């Protein structure tokens, strides 16, 4: 009788809770089975699966929280003290796919999904289609390796498309756009602070272990007297190029905004990140900054802006290239070496390119996506290509996809930049909104130039930040009416505060 009552209560509870009890029992037995057969790591994965379920549930109820989580995780995932039991790219990819799934399942709340139809989508589809065809590339005569291809394609192509779709869909109002820019500013300020911390308070144990081993040859220079600081990034080159592009973006945001407190925040961010760029010792960064501002001179359509910019950066370049001003600072001396044609590092890269050019002649489609030292045998004709240091993102693409793929990537990138410039020049009327569009576009050009000399374009956090930023440019015309209204409201509040402050000041004099 007791068993019957007990069984009835369990049945009633299970019915009322929608089968959750059964799910918990299944998870419990699965955890025990994985512990017996696969050990503690598998057990841990099963045990945290309820947390994953809870997170997905919260994500569907708090869409923007998931988006902000993606931005923060993407920016900080490369910190040396953060270790994950899964590939570093998976958190980004999982969050992006989750956000896209939410947009599809809740299509009624997804604002004007047709806005994804723009030139950037066309360029990305062309590039992703080419990378998809690369699965048939059997240059190394190893057969079709789906796993290696997918690993290469998702990092080189698919993540670009995910980023474009997520930013286009979720940056849906002026308030969200401004929150994103400010979050990027705070994260950039944190990275600059972390450089200061590394300089004045030392490295964390994990950072010190890295710089004394893998990073020693490239980050401890001049007999240990010059250290290249890498902040929260994977290495100094990654941070330096990111800092250069970020500097361009926030200087332009600050120059064009009409809200005083935003102007202060953006200009301070640009200046401090520019300081961090020098601490990185990344010489290419100087040219990234120059390229970004040079593009702005073109799209600003204003001699009042073009002339001062040209004079200031002409003087800056002249000081670095033709004088010894600031040579007492090691970081400045290293940056100055970027103008040295006989620099040993640049010569090594040119030698590597000549070697690649000789081998790549017989591989017009490249050696294949995902192909590297671990899956190309030593007796293969293309083993040299699989193991030679690419040194830059463009050379990496050149090796994997050949001259054909390299040409395709450059064409697609040119389409995106040209279309973004056209949007700013001909479709936007609001001056501050043109400044935001120019900041994103010029920063994108800066990081592309950084990718010409360093392998940084597809690195975290650059891909999401700069491809996401360029995606925003194409939705600005749709946001412009709401932006103008939003800006006027903020200006009115700003002027009212100014009036009250003046009245208070005058009252004290009486």
C-alpha positions as CSV (number, residue, x, y, z in Angstrom):
1,X,0.0,0.0,0.0
2,X,2.8,2.4,0.9
3,X,4.7,1.5,-2.3
4,X,1.6,2.2,-4.3
5,X,1.1,5.6,-2.7
6,X,4.8,6.5,-3.1
7,X,4.7,5.4,-6.8
8,X,1.5,7.5,-7.3
9,X,3.2,10.6,-5.9
10,X,6.3,10.1,-8.1
11,X,4.0,9.7,-11.1
12,X,2.0,12.9,-10.2
13,X,5.2,14.9,-9.6
14,X,6.7,13.8,-12.9
15,X,3.6,14.7,-14.8
16,X,3.4,18.1,-13.2
17,X,7.0,18.9,-13.9
18,X,7.0,18.0,-17.6
19,X,9.4,15.0,-17.4
20,X,12.2,16.9,-15.7
21,X,12.6,14.2,-13.2
22,X,13.2,11.6,-15.9
23,X,15.7,13.9,-17.6
24,X,17.6,14.3,-14.3
25,X,17.7,10.5,-13.8
26,X,19.0,10.0,-17.3
27,X,21.7,12.6,-16.8
28,X,22.6,10.9,-13.5
29,X,23.0,7.5,-15.1
30,X,24.8,9.0,-18.0
31,X,27.3,10.7,-15.7
32,X,28.0,7.4,-13.8
33,X,28.5,5.6,-17.1
34,X,30.9,8.2,-18.4
35,X,32.8,8.2,-15.1
36,X,33.3,4.4,-15.4
37,X,34.2,4.3,-19.1
38,X,35.9,7.7,-19.8
39,X,37.0,9.2,-16.5
40,X,36.6,12.5,-14.7
41,X,36.7,14.8,-17.7
42,X,33.7,13.2,-19.3
43,X,31.9,13.1,-16.0
44,X,32.5,16.9,-15.6
45,X,31.0,17.6,-19.0
46,X,27.9,15.7,-18.2
47,X,27.6,17.3,-14.8
48,X,27.7,20.8,-16.3
49,X,25.2,20.0,-19.0
50,X,22.2,21.2,-16.8
51,X,24.0,24.6,-16.6
52,X,24.2,24.7,-20.4
53,X,20.5,24.0,-20.6
54,X,19.8,26.8,-18.1
55,X,22.1,29.1,-20.1
56,X,20.2,28.3,-23.4
57,X,16.9,29.0,-21.6
58,X,18.1,32.3,-20.3
59,X,19.6,33.2,-23.7
60,X,16.1,32.8,-25.3
61,X,14.6,35.0,-22.7
62,X,17.4,37.6,-22.6
63,X,18.6,37.9,-26.2
64,X,20.7,41.0,-25.7
65,X,22.4,39.5,-22.6
66,X,23.7,36.8,-24.8
67,X,24.9,39.3,-27.4
68,X,26.8,41.3,-24.7
69,X,28.3,38.1,-23.3
70,X,29.6,37.3,-26.8
71,X,31.3,40.7,-27.0
72,X,33.0,40.4,-23.6
73,X,34.0,36.7,-24.0
74,X,35.4,37.3,-27.5
75,X,37.5,40.2,-26.1
76,X,39.0,38.4,-23.1
77,X,39.2,34.8,-24.3
78,X,42.9,35.2,-25.2
79,X,44.0,36.2,-21.7
80,X,46.8,33.8,-20.6
81,X,45.1,33.1,-17.3
82,X,42.0,31.8,-19.0
83,X,42.2,28.1,-19.8
84,X,39.4,26.1,-21.4
85,X,38.9,22.3,-21.8
86,X,37.6,23.0,-25.3
87,X,39.1,24.8,-28.4
88,X,39.2,28.5,-27.9
89,X,37.1,29.3,-30.9
90,X,34.1,27.2,-29.7
91,X,32.6,29.7,-27.1
92,X,32.4,32.4,-29.8
93,X,31.0,30.0,-32.4
94,X,28.4,28.5,-30.0
95,X,27.2,31.9,-28.9
96,X,26.9,33.1,-32.5
97,X,25.0,30.1,-33.6
98,X,22.7,30.4,-30.5
99,X,22.0,34.0,-31.3
100,X,21.2,33.1,-34.9
101,X,18.9,30.3,-33.7
102,X,17.1,32.7,-31.4
103,X,16.6,35.1,-34.3
104,X,15.2,32.3,-36.5
105,X,12.9,30.7,-33.8
106,X,11.6,34.1,-32.7
107,X,11.4,35.7,-36.1
108,X,8.5,38.0,-35.1
109,X,10.8,39.9,-32.7
110,X,13.8,40.0,-35.1
111,X,13.7,43.5,-36.5
112,X,13.6,43.7,-40.3
113,X,15.7,40.6,-41.1
114,X,15.7,41.7,-44.8
115,X,18.3,44.3,-43.9
116,X,21.0,41.6,-44.2
117,X,20.6,41.9,-48.0
118,X,23.6,44.2,-48.8
119,X,26.9,44.1,-50.6
120,X,28.8,42.8,-47.6
121,X,26.6,39.7,-47.6
122,X,27.3,39.2,-51.3
123,X,31.0,39.4,-50.7
124,X,30.9,37.0,-47.8
125,X,28.8,34.5,-49.7
126,X,31.3,34.5,-52.6
127,X,34.2,34.0,-50.1
128,X,32.4,31.3,-48.1
129,X,31.3,29.5,-51.4
130,X,34.9,29.4,-52.5
131,X,36.1,28.1,-49.2
132,X,33.4,25.4,-49.4
133,X,34.6,24.3,-52.8
134,X,38.1,24.0,-51.2
135,X,36.9,20.7,-49.7
136,X,37.6,19.2,-53.1
137,X,41.2,20.5,-53.1
138,X,43.5,17.4,-53.0
139,X,46.8,19.1,-53.9
140,X,48.7,17.1,-51.3
141,X,47.3,13.8,-52.6
142,X,45.9,12.9,-49.2
143,X,42.2,12.5,-50.2
144,X,39.4,14.6,-48.9
145,X,39.9,15.4,-45.2
146,X,36.6,16.8,-44.1
147,X,37.7,17.4,-40.5
148,X,40.8,19.4,-41.5
149,X,38.8,21.3,-44.1
150,X,36.0,22.2,-41.7
151,X,38.4,23.4,-39.1
152,X,40.1,25.7,-41.6
153,X,36.9,26.9,-43.2
154,X,35.1,27.8,-40.0
155,X,38.0,30.0,-38.9
156,X,38.8,31.5,-42.3
157,X,35.3,32.0,-43.7
158,X,32.2,30.8,-41.7
159,X,33.0,32.9,-38.6
160,X,33.0,36.0,-40.9
161,X,29.4,35.2,-42.0
162,X,28.3,34.4,-38.5
163,X,29.7,37.8,-37.3
164,X,28.0,39.7,-40.1
165,X,24.6,38.1,-39.4
166,X,24.7,38.5,-35.6
167,X,25.7,42.2,-35.8
168,X,23.3,43.1,-38.6
169,X,20.4,41.5,-36.7
170,X,21.1,42.5,-33.1
171,X,22.3,46.1,-33.6
172,X,18.8,47.2,-34.1
173,X,18.5,50.7,-32.5
174,X,20.6,53.8,-31.8
175,X,20.7,52.9,-28.1
176,X,22.1,49.4,-28.7
177,X,24.6,50.9,-31.2
178,X,25.8,53.4,-28.6
179,X,26.0,50.7,-25.9
180,X,28.1,48.5,-28.1
181,X,30.5,51.4,-28.9
182,X,30.8,52.2,-25.2
183,X,31.3,48.6,-24.2
184,X,34.1,48.3,-26.8
185,X,35.6,51.5,-25.3
186,X,35.6,50.1,-21.8
187,X,37.1,46.8,-23.0
188,X,39.8,48.8,-24.9
189,X,40.5,50.9,-21.8
190,X,40.9,47.7,-19.8
191,X,43.4,46.4,-22.3
192,X,45.4,49.6,-22.0
193,X,45.2,49.4,-18.2
194,X,46.5,45.8,-18.5
195,X,49.5,47.0,-20.4
196,X,50.2,49.5,-17.6
197,X,49.8,46.7,-15.1
198,X,52.2,44.4,-16.9
199,X,54.8,47.2,-17.1
200,X,54.5,48.4,-13.5
201,X,53.2,45.4,-11.5
202,X,54.6,42.6,-13.6
203,X,53.1,39.6,-15.4
204,X,50.8,37.0,-13.9
205,X,52.3,33.5,-13.5
206,X,50.6,32.3,-16.7
207,X,51.8,35.4,-18.6
208,X,55.3,35.0,-17.3
209,X,55.4,31.3,-18.2
210,X,54.4,32.1,-21.8
211,X,56.8,35.0,-22.3
212,X,59.7,33.0,-20.9
213,X,59.0,30.1,-23.3
214,X,57.0,30.5,-26.5
215,X,57.1,34.2,-26.5
216,X,60.7,34.7,-25.5
217,X,62.2,35.1,-29.0
218,X,59.7,37.7,-30.2
219,X,58.8,39.5,-27.0
220,X,62.1,39.9,-25.1
221,X,64.5,41.8,-27.3
222,X,67.8,43.7,-27.1
223,X,69.4,41.4,-24.5
224,X,66.3,41.6,-22.3
225,X,66.1,45.4,-22.1
226,X,63.1,45.7,-24.3
227,X,59.8,43.9,-23.6
228,X,56.9,43.9,-26.0
229,X,53.7,44.0,-24.0
230,X,50.7,42.0,-25.2
231,X,47.9,43.1,-22.7
232,X,45.0,40.7,-22.8
233,X,45.8,39.4,-26.3
234,X,47.5,36.4,-27.7
235,X,50.8,38.3,-28.5
236,X,52.1,41.8,-29.0
237,X,51.5,41.8,-32.8
238,X,47.9,41.0,-32.3
239,X,47.5,43.7,-29.6
240,X,49.5,46.3,-31.5
241,X,47.4,46.0,-34.7
242,X,44.2,45.9,-32.8
243,X,45.3,49.0,-30.8
244,X,46.1,50.8,-34.1
245,X,42.7,50.1,-35.6
246,X,40.9,50.9,-32.3
247,X,42.8,54.2,-32.1
248,X,41.6,55.2,-35.5
249,X,38.0,54.3,-34.7
250,X,37.7,56.1,-31.4
251,X,39.6,59.3,-32.5
252,X,37.0,59.5,-35.4
253,X,34.1,58.8,-33.1
254,X,35.3,61.5,-30.7
255,X,35.9,64.0,-33.4
256,X,32.4,63.7,-34.9
257,X,30.1,63.2,-31.9
258,X,28.0,66.1,-30.7
259,X,27.6,64.7,-27.1
260,X,30.4,66.2,-24.9
261,X,30.7,63.3,-22.4
262,X,30.9,60.8,-25.4
263,X,33.5,62.9,-27.0
264,X,35.6,62.9,-23.8
265,X,35.2,59.1,-23.4
266,X,36.1,58.3,-27.0
267,X,39.1,60.7,-27.3
268,X,40.5,59.4,-24.0
269,X,40.1,55.8,-25.2
270,X,41.8,56.6,-28.5
271,X,44.8,58.3,-26.8
272,X,45.3,55.6,-24.2
273,X,45.0,52.8,-26.6
274,X,47.5,54.6,-28.9
275,X,49.9,54.7,-26.0
276,X,49.3,50.9,-25.5
277,X,50.1,50.4,-29.2
278,X,53.6,51.8,-28.7
279,X,54.1,49.6,-25.7
280,X,53.4,46.6,-27.9
281,X,56.4,47.3,-30.1
282,X,54.4,46.3,-33.2
283,X,56.0,48.3,-36.0
284,X,53.3,47.6,-38.6
285,X,50.8,49.4,-36.3
286,X,52.2,52.8,-37.4
287,X,51.2,52.1,-41.0
288,X,47.8,50.8,-39.8
289,X,47.1,54.1,-38.1
290,X,48.3,56.1,-41.1
291,X,46.1,54.0,-43.5
292,X,43.0,54.4,-41.4
293,X,43.3,58.2,-41.2
294,X,44.3,58.4,-44.9
295,X,41.0,56.7,-45.8
296,X,39.1,59.1,-43.6
297,X,40.6,62.1,-45.4
298,X,39.0,60.7,-48.6
299,X,35.5,59.9,-47.2
300,X,35.2,63.0,-45.0
301,X,34.6,65.2,-48.1
302,X,36.0,68.2,-46.0
303,X,39.1,70.2,-46.6
304,X,38.8,71.5,-43.0
305,X,39.4,68.0,-41.8
306,X,41.7,66.8,-44.6
307,X,44.3,69.6,-44.3
308,X,44.9,69.4,-40.5
309,X,44.9,65.6,-40.6
310,X,47.5,65.6,-43.4
311,X,49.7,68.1,-41.6
312,X,49.6,66.4,-38.2
313,X,50.3,62.9,-39.5
314,X,52.8,64.1,-42.1
315,X,54.8,65.7,-39.2
316,X,54.4,62.6,-37.1
317,X,55.7,60.3,-40.0
318,X,58.6,62.8,-40.7
319,X,59.7,62.7,-37.0
320,X,59.7,58.9,-37.0
321,X,61.4,58.4,-40.4
322,X,63.9,61.3,-40.5
323,X,64.8,62.4,-37.0
324,X,66.1,60.8,-33.7
325,X,63.5,62.6,-31.5
326,X,62.4,60.2,-28.7
327,X,65.2,57.7,-29.2
328,X,65.7,57.6,-25.5
329,X,62.5,55.5,-25.4
330,X,63.0,51.9,-26.6
331,X,59.5,51.5,-27.9
332,X,59.9,54.6,-30.0
333,X,63.2,53.3,-31.3
334,X,61.6,50.0,-32.3
335,X,58.7,51.8,-34.0
336,X,61.2,53.9,-35.9
337,X,62.8,50.7,-37.3
338,X,59.7,50.2,-39.4
339,X,61.1,52.7,-41.8
340,X,64.4,50.9,-42.0
341,X,64.6,49.1,-45.4
342,X,67.5,46.9,-44.2
343,X,65.6,45.6,-41.1
344,X,66.6,41.9,-40.5
345,X,63.0,40.9,-39.6
346,X,61.6,42.3,-42.8
347,X,64.3,40.6,-44.9
348,X,63.5,37.2,-43.3
349,X,59.9,37.7,-44.3
350,X,60.9,38.5,-47.9
351,X,63.0,35.4,-48.1
352,X,60.1,33.3,-46.8
353,X,57.8,34.8,-49.5
354,X,60.3,33.9,-52.2
355,X,60.3,30.3,-51.0
356,X,56.5,30.2,-50.9
357,X,56.3,31.7,-54.4
358,X,58.5,29.0,-55.8
359,X,56.4,26.1,-54.3
360,X,52.9,27.7,-54.8
361,X,53.4,27.8,-58.6
362,X,52.3,24.2,-58.7
363,X,49.4,24.7,-56.3
364,X,47.1,27.4,-57.8
365,X,44.4,26.4,-55.3
366,X,46.8,26.2,-52.4
367,X,47.6,23.2,-50.2
368,X,44.0,23.1,-48.8
369,X,42.2,24.5,-45.8
370,X,43.3,23.0,-42.5
371,X,46.5,21.6,-44.0
372,X,49.5,21.9,-41.7
373,X,52.6,20.2,-40.4
374,X,50.4,17.7,-38.5
375,X,48.6,16.3,-41.6
376,X,51.0,16.8,-44.5
377,X,53.7,14.1,-44.5
378,X,57.4,15.0,-44.5
379,X,57.9,13.3,-47.9
380,X,55.3,15.5,-49.6
381,X,56.3,18.0,-52.1
382,X,54.3,20.6,-50.2
383,X,55.6,19.9,-46.7
384,X,57.7,23.0,-46.9
385,X,54.5,25.1,-47.5
386,X,52.7,23.5,-44.6
387,X,55.5,24.3,-42.2
388,X,57.0,27.6,-43.3
389,X,56.0,30.5,-40.9
390,X,53.3,32.5,-42.8
391,X,54.1,35.7,-40.7
392,X,50.9,37.3,-42.0
393,X,47.2,36.6,-42.5
394,X,47.4,37.2,-46.3
395,X,50.4,34.9,-46.7
396,X,48.5,32.2,-44.6
397,X,45.5,32.6,-47.0
398,X,47.9,32.5,-50.0
399,X,49.4,29.2,-48.8
400,X,46.0,27.5,-48.0
401,X,44.0,28.7,-51.0
402,X,46.7,29.6,-53.5
403,X,46.9,32.6,-55.9
404,X,43.2,32.0,-56.9
405,X,42.0,32.1,-53.3
406,X,44.2,35.0,-52.4
407,X,42.8,37.0,-55.4
408,X,39.3,36.1,-54.4
409,X,39.8,37.2,-50.8
410,X,41.3,40.6,-51.9
411,X,38.4,41.2,-54.3
412,X,35.8,40.4,-51.6
413,X,37.5,42.7,-49.1
414,X,37.7,45.5,-51.7
415,X,34.0,45.1,-52.4
416,X,33.2,45.4,-48.7
417,X,35.4,48.5,-48.2
418,X,34.2,50.2,-51.4
419,X,30.5,49.6,-50.6
420,X,31.0,50.8,-47.0
421,X,32.7,54.0,-48.3
422,X,29.8,54.5,-50.8
423,X,27.3,54.1,-48.0
424,X,29.0,56.8,-45.9
425,X,29.5,59.2,-48.9
426,X,26.1,59.0,-50.5
427,X,23.5,57.5,-48.1
428,X,24.2,59.1,-44.8
429,X,23.2,62.8,-44.0
430,X,23.7,62.9,-40.3
431,X,27.3,64.1,-39.5
432,X,27.8,62.2,-36.3
433,X,26.4,59.0,-37.9
434,X,28.8,59.5,-40.8
435,X,31.6,59.7,-38.2
436,X,30.5,56.4,-36.7
437,X,30.4,54.8,-40.1
438,X,33.8,56.2,-41.0
439,X,35.3,55.0,-37.7
440,X,34.2,51.4,-38.4
441,X,35.3,51.5,-42.0
442,X,38.7,53.1,-41.4
443,X,39.4,50.7,-38.5
444,X,38.5,47.8,-40.8
445,X,41.1,49.0,-43.4
446,X,43.6,49.4,-40.6
447,X,43.3,45.8,-39.4
448,X,43.5,44.6,-43.0
449,X,46.8,46.4,-43.4
450,X,47.9,44.8,-40.2
451,X,47.0,41.4,-41.7
452,X,49.4,42.1,-44.5
453,X,52.4,41.9,-42.1
454,X,51.0,39.9,-39.2
455,X,48.6,37.0,-38.7
456,X,45.9,39.1,-36.9
457,X,42.8,39.4,-39.0
458,X,41.1,36.1,-38.0
459,X,42.6,36.3,-34.5
460,X,40.5,36.9,-31.4
461,X,39.2,39.5,-30.8
462,X,39.8,41.2,-34.1
463,X,37.5,39.2,-36.4
464,X,34.4,39.9,-34.4
465,X,35.2,43.5,-33.7
466,X,36.2,44.7,-37.1
467,X,34.0,42.6,-39.4
468,X,31.2,43.2,-36.9
469,X,31.9,46.9,-37.1
470,X,31.9,47.0,-40.9
471,X,28.5,45.1,-40.8
472,X,27.1,48.0,-38.8
473,X,28.0,50.5,-41.5
474,X,25.5,48.9,-43.9
475,X,22.5,49.2,-41.5
476,X,23.2,52.9,-40.6
477,X,21.0,54.3,-43.3
478,X,18.0,52.4,-41.8
479,X,18.9,53.6,-38.3
480,X,19.4,57.3,-39.4
481,X,15.9,58.6,-38.7
482,X,15.8,57.0,-35.3
483,X,19.5,58.1,-34.7
484,X,18.7,61.8,-35.5
485,X,15.8,61.7,-33.0
486,X,17.9,60.0,-30.3
487,X,20.7,62.4,-30.8
488,X,18.4,65.5,-30.6
489,X,17.0,64.1,-27.3
490,X,20.5,63.7,-25.9
491,X,21.5,67.2,-27.1
492,X,18.4,68.7,-25.4
493,X,19.3,67.0,-22.1
494,X,22.9,68.2,-22.5
495,X,21.8,71.8,-23.1
496,X,19.3,71.7,-20.2
497,X,22.1,70.5,-17.8
498,X,24.3,73.3,-19.2
499,X,21.6,75.9,-18.6
500,X,20.9,74.7,-15.0
501,X,24.6,74.7,-14.3
502,X,24.9,78.3,-15.6
503,X,21.9,79.4,-13.5
504,X,23.4,77.8,-10.4
505,X,26.7,79.5,-11.1
506,X,25.0,82.9,-11.6
507,X,22.9,82.4,-8.4
508,X,26.1,82.0,-6.3
509,X,27.4,85.4,-7.6
510,X,24.4,87.3,-6.4
